[in-house]
Amino acid sequence: MYKTNTDTDEFIIEISVDSYNEIFNGWDPSPVKRRDLDPEVLEFIESSAADIPVRYPVELHFYMPAEQRDEEKEHLSAEGIRNNFSYTIALIRRSLADIRRKTMTYAVAAFAFLTLRYMSRPAAPTNLLTTILIEGLSIGGWVFLWEAFSLFFFSGQETNNQLKRHLRLLEAKIIFKYL
């Protein structure tokens, strides 16, 4: 589905634009080096990168009309694309740290609830209120444990995969070709 560079065996993600400005978000007034990528361009790059297994490196080839050729804009655009990926990587890492923190908090809460539940069972008098409280500790402990499990294995794994894909995009060669 994707071409490969025969010299480097890297998969090529091809993006066709009419000018350098089409690569970036038109609503972002920042200088090119700090501008956000156009949402459609970014979505195309990310979905293409998701199609290619992470173990394979990629190249980004931007095709545009020959009359648009400008080496300074080319350099600034490549720098802006890399800055955008760097910023996204920082956000993903922050999200991973948040997931780890929540996982630990939920795991500690789960073990605290379950420990309280098992320690209070023999000492508590048997009546409706204590039975409800003990069962509430049990249910709360298992819910917190499931949430920790879910964050660690599902959300954390997907976020980690997203980080790997963006790290690969950050390292990708950015090549401009003119037609």
VEXTORLUM-153764 format. One line per field, with one value per residue: residue in one letter; x negated, y negated, z of N, C-alpha, C in turn; residue number from 0. Coordinates in nm, 2 decimals. Atoms other than C-alpha are relative to their C-alpha. Example, Ala and Ser with C-alpha at 12.3 -4.5 7.8 and 13.67 -1.06 7.14 Angstrom:
<sites>
code a / s
n.east -0.09 / 0.09
n.north 0.12 / 0.11
n.up 0.00 / 0.00
ca.east -1.23 / -1.37
ca.north 0.45 / 0.11
ca.up 0.78 / 0.71
c.east -0.09 / 0.08
c.north -0.12 / -0.11
c.up 0.00 / 0.08
pos 0 / 1
</sites>
This chain:
<sites>
code m / y / k / t / n / t / d / t / d / e / f / i / i / e / i / s / v / d / s / y / n / e / i / f / n / g / w / d / p / s / p / v / k / r / r / d / l / d / p / e / v / l / e / f / i / e / s / s / a / a / d / i / p / v / r / y / p / v / e / l / h / f / y / m / p / a / e / q / r / d / e / e / k / e / h / l / s / a / e / g / i / r / n / n / f / s / y / t / i / a / l / i / r / r / s / l / a / d / i / r / r / k / t / m / t / y / a / v / a / a / f / a / f / l / t / l / r / y / m / s / r / p / a / a / p / t / n / l / l / t / t / i / l / i / e / g / l / s / i / g / g / w / v / f / l / w / e / a / f / s / l / f / f / f / s / g / q / e / t / n / n / q / l / k / r / h / l / r / l / l / e / a / k / i / i / f / k / y / l
n.east -0.08 / 0.09 / 0.12 / 0.12 / 0.12 / 0.08 / 0.13 / 0.00 / -0.11 / -0.09 / -0.13 / -0.02 / -0.14 / -0.01 / -0.09 / 0.00 / -0.05 / 0.03 / 0.10 / 0.05 / -0.10 / -0.10 / 0.04 / -0.03 / -0.13 / -0.02 / -0.05 / 0.11 / 0.08 / 0.14 / 0.10 / 0.00 / 0.07 / -0.08 / -0.14 / -0.05 / -0.02 / -0.14 / -0.06 / -0.01 / 0.13 / 0.04 / -0.08 / 0.05 / 0.14 / -0.02 / -0.07 / 0.09 / 0.10 / -0.06 / -0.01 / 0.13 / 0.05 / 0.10 / 0.14 / 0.06 / 0.01 / -0.07 / 0.04 / -0.12 / 0.03 / -0.10 / 0.00 / -0.06 / 0.04 / 0.14 / 0.01 / 0.00 / 0.13 / 0.06 / 0.08 / -0.02 / -0.13 / 0.01 / 0.07 / -0.09 / -0.11 / 0.05 / 0.02 / -0.13 / -0.05 / 0.07 / -0.04 / -0.13 / 0.00 / 0.06 / -0.10 / -0.10 / 0.06 / 0.00 / -0.14 / -0.03 / 0.08 / -0.08 / -0.11 / 0.04 / 0.03 / -0.13 / -0.06 / 0.08 / -0.04 / -0.14 / 0.00 / 0.05 / -0.10 / -0.11 / 0.05 / 0.01 / -0.14 / -0.06 / 0.06 / -0.05 / -0.14 / -0.01 / 0.06 / -0.10 / -0.12 / 0.03 / 0.03 / -0.12 / -0.10 / -0.02 / -0.02 / -0.12 / -0.13 / -0.08 / -0.12 / -0.02 / 0.09 / 0.14 / 0.01 / 0.01 / 0.13 / 0.10 / -0.01 / 0.04 / 0.15 / 0.04 / -0.04 / 0.09 / 0.14 / 0.01 / -0.02 / 0.13 / 0.10 / -0.03 / 0.04 / 0.15 / 0.03 / -0.04 / 0.09 / 0.13 / 0.00 / -0.07 / 0.03 / 0.14 / 0.05 / -0.03 / 0.08 / 0.14 / 0.01 / -0.01 / 0.13 / 0.09 / -0.03 / 0.04 / 0.15 / 0.04 / -0.03 / 0.10 / 0.13 / -0.02 / 0.06 / -0.10 / 0.06 / -0.09 / 0.02 / -0.07 / -0.05
n.north 0.12 / 0.11 / -0.02 / 0.00 / 0.05 / -0.11 / 0.02 / -0.01 / -0.09 / 0.07 / 0.03 / 0.14 / 0.06 / 0.11 / 0.11 / 0.09 / 0.13 / 0.10 / 0.10 / -0.03 / 0.04 / -0.10 / -0.10 / 0.06 / 0.05 / 0.14 / 0.08 / 0.02 / 0.12 / -0.01 / -0.02 / -0.13 / -0.09 / -0.04 / -0.02 / -0.14 / -0.05 / 0.00 / -0.12 / -0.10 / -0.05 / -0.08 / -0.12 / -0.09 / -0.05 / -0.09 / -0.12 / -0.07 / -0.05 / -0.11 / -0.11 / -0.06 / -0.05 / 0.09 / -0.04 / 0.04 / 0.15 / 0.06 / 0.13 / 0.08 / 0.07 / 0.11 / 0.03 / 0.13 / 0.05 / 0.04 / 0.14 / 0.03 / -0.04 / 0.10 / -0.08 / 0.05 / -0.05 / -0.15 / -0.03 / 0.04 / -0.10 / -0.13 / 0.03 / 0.02 / -0.13 / -0.07 / 0.07 / -0.05 / -0.13 / 0.01 / 0.05 / -0.11 / -0.10 / 0.05 / -0.02 / -0.14 / -0.04 / 0.05 / -0.09 / -0.13 / 0.03 / 0.01 / -0.13 / -0.08 / 0.05 / -0.05 / -0.15 / -0.02 / 0.05 / -0.09 / -0.13 / 0.02 / 0.01 / -0.14 / -0.09 / 0.05 / -0.04 / -0.14 / -0.03 / 0.04 / -0.10 / -0.14 / 0.01 / 0.04 / -0.10 / -0.08 / 0.09 / 0.08 / -0.07 / -0.03 / 0.07 / 0.04 / 0.11 / -0.05 / -0.09 / 0.09 / 0.06 / -0.10 / -0.03 / 0.12 / 0.00 / -0.10 / 0.05 / 0.12 / -0.05 / -0.07 / 0.11 / 0.07 / -0.09 / -0.01 / 0.13 / -0.01 / -0.10 / 0.06 / 0.10 / -0.05 / -0.09 / 0.05 / 0.14 / 0.02 / -0.06 / 0.08 / 0.12 / -0.04 / -0.03 / 0.13 / 0.06 / -0.07 / 0.04 / 0.14 / 0.00 / -0.04 / 0.12 / 0.10 / -0.04 / -0.02 / 0.10 / 0.09 / 0.03 / 0.08 / -0.04 / 0.10 / -0.06
n.up 0.00 / -0.01 / 0.07 / -0.08 / 0.06 / 0.03 / -0.06 / -0.14 / -0.04 / -0.08 / 0.06 / 0.04 / -0.01 / 0.10 / -0.03 / 0.11 / -0.03 / 0.10 / -0.05 / -0.14 / -0.10 / -0.01 / -0.10 / -0.14 / -0.03 / 0.04 / -0.11 / -0.10 / 0.05 / -0.05 / 0.10 / 0.06 / -0.08 / -0.12 / 0.03 / 0.00 / 0.13 / 0.04 / -0.05 / 0.10 / 0.03 / -0.12 / -0.01 / 0.11 / -0.04 / -0.11 / 0.04 / 0.08 / -0.09 / -0.07 / 0.10 / 0.02 / -0.13 / -0.07 / 0.02 / 0.13 / 0.00 / 0.11 / 0.05 / 0.04 / 0.13 / 0.03 / 0.14 / 0.03 / 0.13 / 0.01 / -0.01 / -0.14 / -0.06 / -0.08 / -0.10 / -0.14 / -0.04 / -0.01 / -0.13 / -0.11 / -0.01 / -0.05 / -0.15 / -0.06 / -0.01 / -0.11 / -0.13 / -0.03 / -0.05 / -0.13 / -0.09 / -0.02 / -0.08 / -0.14 / -0.05 / -0.02 / -0.12 / -0.12 / -0.02 / -0.05 / -0.14 / -0.07 / 0.00 / -0.10 / -0.14 / -0.03 / -0.02 / -0.14 / -0.10 / 0.00 / -0.06 / -0.14 / -0.05 / 0.01 / -0.10 / -0.13 / -0.01 / -0.02 / -0.13 / -0.10 / 0.01 / -0.06 / -0.14 / -0.08 / 0.01 / -0.12 / -0.12 / 0.01 / -0.04 / 0.12 / 0.01 / 0.14 / 0.03 / 0.01 / 0.12 / 0.12 / 0.01 / 0.03 / 0.14 / 0.07 / 0.01 / 0.09 / 0.14 / 0.03 / 0.02 / 0.13 / 0.11 / 0.01 / 0.06 / 0.14 / 0.07 / 0.01 / 0.10 / 0.13 / 0.03 / 0.03 / 0.11 / 0.11 / 0.03 / 0.00 / 0.12 / 0.12 / -0.01 / 0.03 / 0.15 / 0.06 / -0.02 / 0.09 / 0.13 / 0.01 / -0.01 / 0.14 / 0.09 / -0.03 / 0.06 / 0.14 / 0.10 / 0.07 / 0.13 / 0.09 / 0.14 / 0.08 / 0.13
ca.east 0.00 / -0.29 / -0.60 / -0.94 / -1.27 / -1.48 / -1.80 / -1.70 / -1.40 / -1.20 / -0.83 / -0.72 / -0.42 / -0.33 / -0.16 / -0.06 / -0.01 / 0.00 / -0.22 / -0.42 / -0.14 / 0.10 / -0.11 / -0.03 / 0.29 / 0.41 / 0.57 / 0.24 / 0.07 / -0.26 / -0.58 / -0.62 / -0.86 / -0.60 / -0.28 / -0.05 / -0.02 / 0.30 / 0.55 / 0.61 / 0.24 / 0.17 / 0.46 / 0.33 / -0.03 / 0.09 / 0.33 / 0.07 / -0.19 / 0.05 / 0.09 / -0.28 / -0.42 / -0.63 / -0.94 / -0.98 / -1.11 / -0.93 / -1.00 / -0.76 / -0.76 / -0.58 / -0.49 / -0.42 / -0.44 / -0.79 / -0.72 / -0.68 / -1.04 / -1.20 / -1.49 / -1.44 / -1.07 / -1.15 / -1.40 / -1.15 / -0.87 / -1.08 / -1.17 / -0.81 / -0.70 / -0.96 / -0.87 / -0.51 / -0.59 / -0.82 / -0.54 / -0.30 / -0.55 / -0.58 / -0.20 / -0.19 / -0.47 / -0.27 / 0.03 / -0.16 / -0.29 / 0.07 / 0.18 / -0.10 / -0.01 / 0.36 / 0.28 / 0.07 / 0.34 / 0.61 / 0.40 / 0.32 / 0.69 / 0.79 / 0.55 / 0.65 / 1.02 / 0.97 / 0.74 / 0.99 / 1.27 / 1.09 / 0.96 / 1.30 / 1.50 / 1.43 / 1.43 / 1.75 / 2.09 / 2.33 / 2.60 / 2.74 / 2.52 / 2.19 / 2.27 / 2.34 / 2.02 / 1.81 / 1.96 / 1.91 / 1.54 / 1.52 / 1.70 / 1.50 / 1.17 / 1.25 / 1.37 / 1.04 / 0.84 / 1.02 / 0.96 / 0.59 / 0.58 / 0.77 / 0.55 / 0.23 / 0.31 / 0.55 / 0.51 / 0.14 / 0.07 / 0.25 / 0.08 / -0.26 / -0.19 / -0.10 / -0.43 / -0.62 / -0.45 / -0.52 / -0.89 / -0.92 / -0.76 / -1.00 / -1.30 / -1.15 / -1.33 / -1.13 / -1.18 / -1.02 / -0.97 / -0.86 / -0.65
ca.north 0.00 / -0.23 / -0.28 / -0.21 / -0.38 / -0.12 / -0.27 / -0.28 / -0.04 / -0.31 / -0.34 / -0.66 / -0.86 / -1.09 / -1.42 / -1.64 / -2.01 / -2.33 / -2.54 / -2.53 / -2.71 / -2.42 / -2.20 / -2.43 / -2.54 / -2.86 / -2.98 / -2.97 / -3.31 / -3.18 / -3.18 / -2.87 / -2.71 / -2.70 / -2.66 / -2.36 / -2.13 / -2.15 / -1.91 / -1.72 / -1.69 / -1.57 / -1.32 / -1.18 / -1.15 / -0.99 / -0.74 / -0.65 / -0.60 / -0.38 / -0.16 / -0.09 / 0.13 / -0.07 / 0.13 / -0.01 / -0.37 / -0.61 / -0.91 / -1.20 / -1.32 / -1.65 / -1.70 / -2.05 / -2.25 / -2.34 / -2.71 / -2.69 / -2.58 / -2.79 / -2.64 / -2.87 / -2.79 / -2.42 / -2.43 / -2.63 / -2.39 / -2.08 / -2.25 / -2.34 / -1.98 / -1.84 / -2.10 / -1.99 / -1.63 / -1.72 / -1.91 / -1.62 / -1.38 / -1.60 / -1.59 / -1.22 / -1.17 / -1.39 / -1.18 / -0.86 / -1.01 / -1.09 / -0.74 / -0.59 / -0.82 / -0.73 / -0.36 / -0.38 / -0.58 / -0.34 / -0.03 / -0.17 / -0.26 / 0.09 / 0.27 / 0.03 / 0.10 / 0.47 / 0.49 / 0.30 / 0.53 / 0.85 / 0.71 / 0.57 / 0.88 / 1.09 / 0.78 / 0.61 / 0.70 / 0.85 / 0.61 / 0.45 / 0.13 / 0.31 / 0.57 / 0.29 / 0.11 / 0.43 / 0.51 / 0.15 / 0.18 / 0.50 / 0.36 / 0.03 / 0.22 / 0.44 / 0.13 / -0.06 / 0.25 / 0.29 / -0.08 / -0.04 / 0.27 / 0.09 / -0.21 / -0.02 / 0.24 / 0.06 / -0.31 / -0.30 / -0.06 / -0.27 / -0.58 / -0.41 / -0.29 / -0.65 / -0.77 / -0.51 / -0.62 / -0.99 / -0.92 / -0.75 / -1.05 / -1.28 / -1.08 / -1.06 / -1.22 / -1.51 / -1.54 / -1.80 / -1.70 / -1.94 / -1.85
ca.up 0.00 / 0.07 / -0.14 / 0.00 / -0.06 / -0.23 / -0.09 / 0.27 / 0.29 / 0.46 / 0.40 / 0.22 / 0.33 / 0.04 / 0.10 / -0.19 / -0.12 / -0.33 / -0.10 / 0.22 / 0.40 / 0.33 / 0.56 / 0.86 / 1.02 / 0.86 / 1.18 / 1.38 / 1.36 / 1.51 / 1.31 / 1.08 / 1.32 / 1.60 / 1.40 / 1.43 / 1.14 / 0.94 / 1.10 / 0.78 / 0.70 / 1.06 / 1.05 / 0.72 / 0.85 / 1.17 / 1.01 / 0.75 / 1.02 / 1.21 / 0.90 / 0.89 / 1.17 / 1.42 / 1.36 / 1.01 / 0.97 / 0.75 / 0.53 / 0.47 / 0.11 / 0.04 / -0.32 / -0.45 / -0.77 / -0.89 / -0.89 / -0.51 / -0.45 / -0.18 / 0.02 / 0.32 / 0.34 / 0.29 / 0.59 / 0.81 / 0.72 / 0.80 / 1.14 / 1.20 / 1.13 / 1.37 / 1.64 / 1.61 / 1.66 / 1.95 / 2.12 / 2.07 / 2.21 / 2.52 / 2.56 / 2.52 / 2.78 / 3.02 / 2.96 / 3.02 / 3.35 / 3.45 / 3.36 / 3.58 / 3.87 / 3.85 / 3.82 / 4.14 / 4.32 / 4.22 / 4.31 / 4.65 / 4.71 / 4.59 / 4.83 / 5.12 / 5.06 / 5.03 / 5.33 / 5.54 / 5.42 / 5.52 / 5.85 / 5.96 / 5.87 / 6.19 / 6.43 / 6.31 / 6.47 / 6.22 / 6.14 / 5.82 / 5.84 / 5.90 / 5.63 / 5.38 / 5.47 / 5.45 / 5.11 / 5.00 / 5.08 / 4.89 / 4.58 / 4.60 / 4.63 / 4.32 / 4.12 / 4.20 / 4.11 / 3.78 / 3.70 / 3.78 / 3.56 / 3.28 / 3.29 / 3.29 / 3.03 / 2.80 / 2.81 / 2.89 / 2.61 / 2.35 / 2.47 / 2.46 / 2.10 / 2.01 / 2.16 / 1.96 / 1.64 / 1.71 / 1.80 / 1.46 / 1.29 / 1.47 / 1.33 / 0.98 / 0.69 / 0.55 / 0.18 / -0.05 / -0.41 / -0.68 / -0.98
c.east -0.09 / -0.13 / -0.11 / -0.12 / -0.09 / -0.14 / 0.00 / 0.10 / 0.09 / 0.13 / 0.02 / 0.14 / 0.00 / 0.11 / -0.01 / 0.07 / -0.04 / -0.10 / -0.05 / 0.10 / 0.11 / -0.04 / 0.04 / 0.14 / 0.01 / 0.05 / -0.11 / -0.09 / -0.15 / -0.09 / 0.00 / -0.06 / 0.08 / 0.15 / 0.05 / 0.02 / 0.15 / 0.07 / 0.01 / -0.13 / -0.05 / 0.08 / -0.05 / -0.13 / 0.02 / 0.06 / -0.09 / -0.11 / 0.05 / 0.02 / -0.13 / -0.05 / -0.11 / -0.14 / -0.07 / -0.01 / 0.08 / -0.07 / 0.13 / -0.04 / 0.12 / -0.02 / 0.07 / -0.05 / -0.14 / -0.02 / 0.00 / -0.13 / -0.06 / -0.08 / 0.02 / 0.13 / 0.00 / -0.07 / 0.09 / 0.11 / -0.04 / -0.02 / 0.13 / 0.07 / -0.06 / 0.04 / 0.14 / 0.00 / -0.07 / 0.10 / 0.10 / -0.06 / -0.01 / 0.13 / 0.03 / -0.08 / 0.07 / 0.12 / -0.03 / -0.04 / 0.13 / 0.06 / -0.07 / 0.04 / 0.14 / 0.00 / -0.05 / 0.10 / 0.11 / -0.04 / -0.01 / 0.14 / 0.06 / -0.05 / 0.04 / 0.14 / 0.01 / -0.06 / 0.10 / 0.12 / -0.03 / -0.04 / 0.12 / 0.10 / 0.02 / 0.03 / 0.13 / 0.12 / 0.08 / 0.13 / 0.01 / -0.10 / -0.14 / -0.01 / 0.00 / -0.13 / -0.11 / 0.01 / -0.04 / -0.15 / -0.05 / 0.03 / -0.09 / -0.14 / -0.01 / 0.02 / -0.13 / -0.10 / 0.02 / -0.04 / -0.15 / -0.04 / 0.03 / -0.09 / -0.14 / -0.01 / 0.06 / -0.04 / -0.15 / -0.06 / 0.03 / -0.08 / -0.15 / -0.02 / 0.00 / -0.13 / -0.10 / 0.02 / -0.05 / -0.16 / -0.05 / 0.02 / -0.10 / -0.14 / 0.01 / -0.07 / 0.12 / -0.06 / 0.11 / -0.03 / 0.09 / 0.04 / 0.02
c.north -0.13 / 0.03 / 0.01 / -0.05 / 0.12 / -0.01 / 0.03 / 0.10 / -0.06 / -0.02 / -0.15 / -0.04 / -0.12 / -0.09 / -0.10 / -0.13 / -0.10 / -0.10 / 0.04 / -0.03 / 0.10 / 0.11 / -0.04 / -0.05 / -0.15 / -0.09 / -0.03 / -0.11 / 0.01 / 0.01 / 0.15 / 0.10 / 0.05 / 0.03 / 0.15 / 0.04 / -0.01 / 0.13 / 0.12 / 0.06 / 0.09 / 0.13 / 0.10 / 0.06 / 0.11 / 0.13 / 0.08 / 0.07 / 0.12 / 0.13 / 0.08 / 0.05 / -0.09 / 0.04 / -0.05 / -0.16 / -0.05 / -0.13 / -0.08 / -0.08 / -0.10 / -0.03 / -0.13 / -0.05 / -0.06 / -0.15 / -0.05 / 0.02 / -0.12 / 0.07 / -0.05 / 0.05 / 0.15 / 0.03 / -0.04 / 0.10 / 0.13 / -0.02 / -0.01 / 0.14 / 0.08 / -0.06 / 0.05 / 0.14 / 0.00 / -0.04 / 0.11 / 0.11 / -0.04 / 0.02 / 0.14 / 0.05 / -0.05 / 0.08 / 0.14 / -0.01 / -0.01 / 0.14 / 0.08 / -0.05 / 0.05 / 0.15 / 0.03 / -0.04 / 0.10 / 0.14 / -0.01 / -0.01 / 0.14 / 0.09 / -0.05 / 0.04 / 0.15 / 0.05 / -0.04 / 0.09 / 0.13 / -0.01 / -0.03 / 0.11 / 0.08 / -0.10 / -0.07 / 0.08 / 0.02 / -0.07 / -0.06 / -0.11 / 0.05 / 0.09 / -0.08 / -0.07 / 0.10 / 0.03 / -0.12 / -0.01 / 0.10 / -0.04 / -0.12 / 0.05 / 0.07 / -0.10 / -0.07 / 0.09 / 0.02 / -0.13 / -0.01 / 0.09 / -0.06 / -0.11 / 0.05 / 0.08 / -0.05 / -0.14 / -0.03 / 0.06 / -0.08 / -0.13 / 0.02 / 0.03 / -0.14 / -0.07 / 0.06 / -0.05 / -0.15 / -0.02 / 0.04 / -0.11 / -0.11 / 0.03 / 0.02 / -0.10 / -0.07 / -0.04 / -0.08 / 0.03 / -0.10 / 0.05 / -0.11
c.up 0.00 / -0.08 / 0.10 / -0.07 / -0.02 / 0.06 / 0.15 / 0.06 / 0.10 / -0.07 / -0.03 / 0.02 / -0.09 / 0.03 / -0.11 / 0.05 / -0.11 / 0.04 / 0.14 / 0.10 / 0.02 / 0.10 / 0.14 / 0.01 / -0.03 / 0.11 / 0.11 / -0.05 / 0.04 / -0.12 / -0.05 / 0.09 / 0.12 / -0.04 / 0.01 / -0.14 / -0.03 / 0.05 / -0.10 / -0.04 / 0.12 / 0.01 / -0.11 / 0.04 / 0.11 / -0.04 / -0.09 / 0.09 / 0.08 / -0.08 / -0.01 / 0.14 / 0.05 / -0.02 / -0.13 / 0.00 / -0.12 / -0.05 / -0.03 / -0.13 / -0.03 / -0.14 / -0.02 / -0.14 / 0.00 / 0.02 / 0.15 / 0.07 / 0.07 / 0.11 / 0.14 / 0.06 / 0.02 / 0.14 / 0.12 / 0.01 / 0.06 / 0.16 / 0.07 / 0.02 / 0.12 / 0.14 / 0.04 / 0.06 / 0.14 / 0.11 / 0.03 / 0.08 / 0.15 / 0.07 / 0.03 / 0.12 / 0.13 / 0.03 / 0.05 / 0.15 / 0.08 / 0.01 / 0.11 / 0.14 / 0.04 / 0.02 / 0.14 / 0.10 / 0.01 / 0.06 / 0.15 / 0.07 / 0.00 / 0.12 / 0.14 / 0.02 / 0.03 / 0.13 / 0.11 / 0.00 / 0.07 / 0.14 / 0.08 / 0.00 / 0.14 / 0.12 / 0.00 / 0.04 / -0.13 / 0.01 / -0.14 / -0.04 / -0.02 / -0.13 / -0.13 / -0.01 / -0.04 / -0.15 / -0.09 / -0.02 / -0.10 / -0.15 / -0.04 / -0.03 / -0.14 / -0.12 / -0.02 / -0.06 / -0.15 / -0.07 / -0.01 / -0.11 / -0.14 / -0.05 / -0.05 / -0.13 / -0.13 / -0.04 / -0.01 / -0.12 / -0.13 / 0.00 / -0.03 / -0.15 / -0.07 / 0.02 / -0.09 / -0.15 / -0.02 / 0.00 / -0.14 / -0.10 / 0.02 / -0.07 / -0.15 / -0.08 / -0.06 / -0.13 / -0.08 / -0.14 / -0.08 / -0.14 / -0.11
pos 0 / 1 / 2 / 3 / 4 / 5 / 6 / 7 / 8 / 9 / 10 / 11 / 12 / 13 / 14 / 15 / 16 / 17 / 18 / 19 / 20 / 21 / 22 / 23 / 24 / 25 / 26 / 27 / 28 / 29 / 30 / 31 / 32 / 33 / 34 / 35 / 36 / 37 / 38 / 39 / 40 / 41 / 42 / 43 / 44 / 45 / 46 / 47 / 48 / 49 / 50 / 51 / 52 / 53 / 54 / 55 / 56 / 57 / 58 / 59 / 60 / 61 / 62 / 63 / 64 / 65 / 66 / 67 / 68 / 69 / 70 / 71 / 72 / 73 / 74 / 75 / 76 / 77 / 78 / 79 / 80 / 81 / 82 / 83 / 84 / 85 / 86 / 87 / 88 / 89 / 90 / 91 / 92 / 93 / 94 / 95 / 96 / 97 / 98 / 99 / 100 / 101 / 102 / 103 / 104 / 105 / 106 / 107 / 108 / 109 / 110 / 111 / 112 / 113 / 114 / 115 / 116 / 117 / 118 / 119 / 120 / 121 / 122 / 123 / 124 / 125 / 126 / 127 / 128 / 129 / 130 / 131 / 132 / 133 / 134 / 135 / 136 / 137 / 138 / 139 / 140 / 141 / 142 / 143 / 144 / 145 / 146 / 147 / 148 / 149 / 150 / 151 / 152 / 153 / 154 / 155 / 156 / 157 / 158 / 159 / 160 / 161 / 162 / 163 / 164 / 165 / 166 / 167 / 168 / 169 / 170 / 171 / 172 / 173 / 174 / 175 / 176 / 177 / 178
</sites>
